[in-house]
Amino acid sequence: MKIKLLYFAKLREQVGVDAETLELGQGAWTVADLRAHLRDRGAAWSDALAEGKAVRAAVNQQMAQASTAVPDGAEVAFFPPVTGG
C-alpha cells in the first residue's frame, strides 16, 4: 500500500521534510497506526509525533481522528493545532 504524507508548520521543521511517499505493508491502517509507525523512525519523528502530543491529521483533506482508516493511495497530512486571533 502506498500513501502520500504531508507535514505542516512546526512538524515540517522538526522532521525536516514537507512531503514524502511511503510504502506500507498490506492490512488495515489507521491514523494512530501510521503515527506509531513514523515514531519508530526515532529521533525527530518520535518527538514530533509523540503519543499524547497535540497533532492534528487529515486523510484526503478531511479532518481525521486516531481511529480513521488510511486507505491505499491516501493523502495524509499532519499539522499542529492552530488558533485564530
N, C-alpha and C positions, 0 to 999 in steps of 0.2 A: 504494500500500500504506500502511495506517495502523497505527501501533503506539502503545502507551502506555508511557511511560518513568517510572520511579520512581527517586529519588535518596535515599540514606540517610546519616545521620551527617555526617561531615566533608564528604563530597561535596555534600550538600544545602546546607551552609553556604557552600561555595566557589562553587557555581553560582547560589545564590540562589533555587532553586525546588525543591519537593519532588516535583512530578509535572507531566507535560505529555503532550499527544498530538502525535505527529509524523507528518507525511505524507512518505513516502519514494517514490522512483521505483521502478518495477517492476523485477523482477530478483531474483537470489539475493543475499540479505544475510546476513552472519554477525555475530556479536558484535564481532569485530575491525573489520569494515567500519563498523559503527554507531559504535564508539568513534572511528574516524578521521573519520567524517562530523561527529560532535559536536565534535571538536578543531578542525575547520575554522571553527567559530564564533569562535575566537580567545579572547583574554583568559583569563578564569577557566576556561573549558572546556578550553583547550589545556593548562593547568596541572593541573587536576583529573584529566583523563583521559590525561595524557601517556603516551607509549609507554614501557614499562618500569616504570611506576608500578604498585604493587600495588593493583589494583582488582578486586573480585570481581563476577560477574554471575550473574543468574538469568533464565531465559526460562520464562515461565509457571510460576513458582515452583519450578523445577528448576535446580539449580546448573549453570552453563554454562561451557564453555571458549571460547577465542577463535574456534574453528572451528565452534561451534554455530550452526545455521541459525536465523534470525529470521523466522518466518512472518507473513503478513498477520494482523493482529488480535492479535498477541502482546503480552504484558506483559513488559517488560524492566526489571529492577531492577539498579542499580549501587550498590555499597557497598564500604567499605574492609574489609580482612580484620580479623577480631576475634579476641581471645584470651580464654580463660576465666581464672578465678582466684579 
